């Protein structure tokens, strides 16, 4: 079913006011007045809609609503180092497909390329996240943002999630599976609360410096492996997210 997103302020009295862009898209799709489509409020609620008797492309009439089925039970935040070319495009697209909640970019020592205009880059990646969310039945549009340094990325991840995992290509002892099996699906922390949010931190195509790994260690963040093969910078985040979704029962 065709899917659109809107702000909750556009929903009133069983009517949703559509954006000019969405109205144009509906015309392009040639949706008939009797065809159902979905408008999501971006907060996990889907509204089943029709154009109405007159086929007005500016508004949608609400027939019913339901909880978005595409949102996982665990919040996963992906902290990714900048990489060159279209590698970040791929990583963002696939991460959104797999259920990531938020993507935060950062600069590390071995980054080969950092965009000169970071706001423009973020805007482009946010657009990719939006289009992917529409296609993948998501109930939210994952936010793409940035932080200045890996230090800030680690601190932000530790502060805002229950479990942070730092992926390092030279780690050969602790596998992601070993960590996740301790937390999903049934183990609890000392307060009896299940792990509800996980952060992953991955490096650039040039890898991570030992002192950057020490930053994670100083915050008691597990240094984790994704297996014996070295994954590309754009492959590691989706693989880590997919593993978390599988182990937590969301895949």
C-alpha positions as a Python dict, from the first residue, in 0.01 Angstrom:
ca = {
    (1, 'X'): (0, 0, 0),
    (2, 'X'): (131, 345, -94),
    (3, 'X'): (276, 523, 209),
    (4, 'X'): (325, 888, 304),
    (5, 'X'): (439, 1072, 617),
    (6, 'X'): (291, 1383, 772),
    (7, 'X'): (321, 1594, 1087),
    (8, 'X'): (55, 1530, 1350),
    (9, 'X'): (-51, 1896, 1323),
    (10, 'X'): (-186, 1817, 977),
    (11, 'X'): (-435, 1565, 1119),
    (12, 'X'): (-772, 1700, 1233),
    (13, 'X'): (-1131, 1571, 1246),
    (14, 'X'): (-1064, 1259, 1039),
    (15, 'X'): (-898, 1468, 768),
    (16, 'X'): (-528, 1485, 683),
    (17, 'X'): (-397, 1783, 491),
    (18, 'X'): (-137, 1655, 245),
    (19, 'X'): (178, 1839, 148),
    (20, 'X'): (211, 1979, -202),
    (21, 'X'): (479, 1721, -275),
    (22, 'X'): (261, 1430, -162),
    (23, 'X'): (-38, 1566, -355),
    (24, 'X'): (177, 1577, -669),
    (25, 'X'): (297, 1223, -602),
    (26, 'X'): (-63, 1100, -566),
    (27, 'X'): (-149, 1254, -901),
    (28, 'X'): (154, 1085, -1055),
    (29, 'X'): (43, 749, -911),
    (30, 'X'): (-310, 812, -1042),
    (31, 'X'): (-470, 689, -721),
    (32, 'X'): (-847, 654, -753),
    (33, 'X'): (-1086, 784, -485),
    (34, 'X'): (-1172, 425, -385),
    (35, 'X'): (-808, 319, -339),
    (36, 'X'): (-665, 297, 12),
    (37, 'X'): (-326, 441, 105),
    (38, 'X'): (-140, 498, 431),
    (39, 'X'): (-42, 826, 593),
    (40, 'X'): (188, 782, 894),
    (41, 'X'): (225, 1048, 1162),
    (42, 'X'): (593, 967, 1214),
    (43, 'X'): (521, 853, 1570),
    (44, 'X'): (429, 494, 1493),
    (45, 'X'): (61, 539, 1398),
    (46, 'X'): (-68, 454, 1049),
    (47, 'X'): (-387, 611, 915),
    (48, 'X'): (-571, 421, 643),
    (49, 'X'): (-697, 684, 402),
    (50, 'X'): (-882, 755, 81),
    (51, 'X'): (-893, 1066, -133),
    (52, 'X'): (-1266, 1113, -81),
    (53, 'X'): (-1562, 1124, -313),
    (54, 'X'): (-1434, 1417, -520),
    (55, 'X'): (-1081, 1282, -540),
    (56, 'X'): (-935, 1596, -384),
    (57, 'X'): (-557, 1545, -393),
    (58, 'X'): (-497, 1804, -119),
    (59, 'X'): (-664, 1609, 162),
    (60, 'X'): (-702, 1247, 274),
    (61, 'X'): (-1008, 1113, 454),
    (62, 'X'): (-924, 879, 745),
    (63, 'X'): (-1100, 541, 739),
    (64, 'X'): (-916, 389, 1036),
    (65, 'X'): (-587, 372, 1219),
    (66, 'X'): (-344, 114, 1352),
    (67, 'X'): (-2, 84, 1510),
    (68, 'X'): (277, 81, 1254),
    (69, 'X'): (394, -276, 1206),
    (70, 'X'): (741, -184, 1084),
    (71, 'X'): (888, -54, 1410),
    (72, 'X'): (1110, -288, 1616),
    (73, 'X'): (1071, -330, 1990),
    (74, 'X'): (1433, -227, 2048),
    (75, 'X'): (1569, 119, 1966),
    (76, 'X'): (1895, 98, 1772),
    (77, 'X'): (2113, 405, 1721),
    (78, 'X'): (2395, 386, 1468),
    (79, 'X'): (2703, 606, 1512),
    (80, 'X'): (2898, 597, 1185),
    (81, 'X'): (3227, 758, 1090),
    (82, 'X'): (3224, 960, 770),
    (83, 'X'): (3322, 769, 457),
    (84, 'X'): (3381, 878, 100),
    (85, 'X'): (3163, 871, -207),
    (86, 'X'): (2821, 710, -187),
    (87, 'X'): (2914, 469, 92),
    (88, 'X'): (2717, 661, 351),
    (89, 'X'): (2417, 666, 117),
    (90, 'X'): (2423, 286, 112),
    (91, 'X'): (2478, 254, 487),
    (92, 'X'): (2192, 492, 569),
    (93, 'X'): (1951, 328, 326),
    (94, 'X'): (2016, -26, 447),
    (95, 'X'): (2019, 75, 814),
    (96, 'X'): (1676, 236, 777),
    (97, 'X'): (1549, -77, 598),
    (98, 'X'): (1666, -289, 890),
    (99, 'X'): (1502, -76, 1159),
    (100, 'X'): (1757, 178, 1283),
    (101, 'X'): (1603, 452, 1496),
    (102, 'X'): (1865, 722, 1452),
    (103, 'X'): (2191, 774, 1262),
    (104, 'X'): (2468, 997, 1397),
    (105, 'X'): (2778, 1073, 1190),
    (106, 'X'): (3116, 1166, 1334),
    (107, 'X'): (3474, 1236, 1230),
    (108, 'X'): (3752, 996, 1329),
    (109, 'X'): (4128, 1010, 1267),
    (110, 'X'): (4135, 785, 960),
    (111, 'X'): (3836, 932, 780),
    (112, 'X'): (3939, 966, 417),
    (113, 'X'): (3675, 1224, 335),
    (114, 'X'): (3468, 1461, 549),
    (115, 'X'): (3218, 1677, 358),
    (116, 'X'): (3295, 2048, 336),
    (117, 'X'): (2925, 2128, 377),
    (118, 'X'): (2806, 1895, 653),
    (119, 'X'): (2450, 2039, 674),
    (120, 'X'): (2406, 1977, 300),
    (121, 'X'): (2532, 1620, 341),
    (122, 'X'): (2299, 1561, 636),
    (123, 'X'): (2004, 1696, 435),
    (124, 'X'): (2081, 1457, 150),
    (125, 'X'): (2106, 1158, 384),
    (126, 'X'): (1786, 1264, 562),
    (127, 'X'): (1610, 1257, 227),
    (128, 'X'): (1738, 904, 170),
    (129, 'X'): (1610, 805, 514),
    (130, 'X'): (1265, 949, 433),
    (131, 'X'): (1232, 774, 98),
    (132, 'X'): (1352, 446, 246),
    (133, 'X'): (1111, 473, 539),
    (134, 'X'): (822, 514, 295),
    (135, 'X'): (918, 202, 102),
    (136, 'X'): (994, -14, 405),
    (137, 'X'): (675, 28, 607),
    (138, 'X'): (847, 225, 883),
    (139, 'X'): (645, 406, 1147),
    (140, 'X'): (905, 679, 1199),
    (141, 'X'): (1153, 867, 984),
    (142, 'X'): (1495, 797, 1139),
    (143, 'X'): (1679, 1122, 1210),
    (144, 'X'): (2025, 1176, 1062),
    (145, 'X'): (2255, 1411, 1254),
    (146, 'X'): (2625, 1465, 1327),
    (147, 'X'): (2874, 1508, 1608),
    (148, 'X'): (3221, 1661, 1587),
    (149, 'X'): (3433, 1378, 1726),
    (150, 'X'): (3440, 1011, 1814),
    (151, 'X'): (3478, 1114, 2179),
    (152, 'X'): (3142, 1293, 2164),
    (153, 'X'): (2987, 998, 1980),
    (154, 'X'): (3091, 755, 2254),
    (155, 'X'): (2973, 987, 2530),
    (156, 'X'): (2638, 1044, 2357),
    (157, 'X'): (2585, 671, 2299),
    (158, 'X'): (2662, 577, 2658),
    (159, 'X'): (2439, 852, 2795),
    (160, 'X'): (2137, 779, 2576),
    (161, 'X'): (2121, 400, 2535),
    (162, 'X'): (2111, 96, 2762),
    (163, 'X'): (2387, -88, 2575),
    (164, 'X'): (2669, 50, 2358),
    (165, 'X'): (2879, -169, 2127),
    (166, 'X'): (3205, -45, 1974),
    (167, 'X'): (3312, -241, 1665),
    (168, 'X'): (3684, -277, 1599),
    (169, 'X'): (3838, -471, 1312),
    (170, 'X'): (4132, -590, 1525),
    (171, 'X'): (3915, -739, 1802),
    (172, 'X'): (3933, -1120, 1792),
    (173, 'X'): (3795, -1228, 2131),
    (174, 'X'): (3451, -1080, 2196),
    (175, 'X'): (3195, -1142, 1923),
    (176, 'X'): (2869, -948, 1896),
    (177, 'X'): (2679, -1275, 1942),
    (178, 'X'): (2841, -1330, 2283),
    (179, 'X'): (2728, -987, 2404),
    (180, 'X'): (2375, -1003, 2265),
    (181, 'X'): (2305, -1348, 2403),
    (182, 'X'): (2351, -1203, 2751),
    (183, 'X'): (2085, -939, 2696),
    (184, 'X'): (1825, -1079, 2455),
    (185, 'X'): (1560, -1195, 2469),
    (186, 'X'): (1511, -1267, 2839),
    (187, 'X'): (1792, -1136, 3057),
    (188, 'X'): (1748, -823, 3268),
    (189, 'X'): (1965, -565, 3431),
    (190, 'X'): (1984, -531, 3808),
    (191, 'X'): (1665, -321, 3817),
    (192, 'X'): (1471, -584, 3630),
    (193, 'X'): (1438, -380, 3309),
    (194, 'X'): (1507, -539, 2972),
    (195, 'X'): (1751, -378, 2731),
    (196, 'X'): (1537, -137, 2530),
    (197, 'X'): (1801, 56, 2337),
    (198, 'X'): (2134, -32, 2176),
    (199, 'X'): (2399, 190, 2018),
    (200, 'X'): (2651, 70, 1763),
    (201, 'X'): (2969, 262, 1680),
    (202, 'X'): (3156, 181, 1358),
    (203, 'X'): (3465, 330, 1200),
    (204, 'X'): (3563, 464, 855),
    (205, 'X'): (3714, 279, 559),
    (206, 'X'): (4058, 352, 701),
    (207, 'X'): (3981, 172, 1028),
    (208, 'X'): (4019, 295, 1384),
    (209, 'X'): (4328, 414, 1571),
    (210, 'X'): (4420, 230, 1895),
    (211, 'X'): (4377, 548, 2097),
    (212, 'X'): (4019, 577, 1964),
    (213, 'X'): (3948, 227, 2088),
    (214, 'X'): (4087, 335, 2425),
    (215, 'X'): (3822, 609, 2437),
    (216, 'X'): (3554, 342, 2424),
    (217, 'X'): (3733, 133, 2687),
    (218, 'X'): (3757, 433, 2919),
    (219, 'X'): (3375, 451, 2910),
    (220, 'X'): (3343, 76, 2978),
    (221, 'X'): (3206, 13, 2630),
    (222, 'X'): (3253, -345, 2502),
    (223, 'X'): (3494, -371, 2209),
    (224, 'X'): (3324, -614, 1974),
    (225, 'X'): (3398, -814, 1659),
    (226, 'X'): (3167, -885, 1366),
    (227, 'X'): (3358, -1200, 1276),
    (228, 'X'): (3680, -1305, 1106),
    (229, 'X'): (3622, -1110, 784),
    (230, 'X'): (3694, -741, 753),
    (231, 'X'): (3375, -562, 651),
    (232, 'X'): (3361, -243, 451),
    (233, 'X'): (3261, 76, 632),
    (234, 'X'): (2921, 79, 463),
    (235, 'X'): (2860, -291, 532),
    (236, 'X'): (2942, -305, 904),
    (237, 'X'): (2650, -90, 1032),
    (238, 'X'): (2375, -286, 850),
    (239, 'X'): (2529, -618, 956),
    (240, 'X'): (2544, -508, 1319),
    (241, 'X'): (2186, -379, 1309),
    (242, 'X'): (2060, -698, 1144),
    (243, 'X'): (2229, -906, 1414),
    (244, 'X'): (2068, -697, 1689),
    (245, 'X'): (1726, -721, 1523),
    (246, 'X'): (1756, -1096, 1486),
    (247, 'X'): (1873, -1159, 1841),
    (248, 'X'): (1603, -931, 1985),
    (249, 'X'): (1329, -1101, 1788),
    (250, 'X'): (1274, -819, 1539),
    (251, 'X'): (1387, -993, 1223),
}
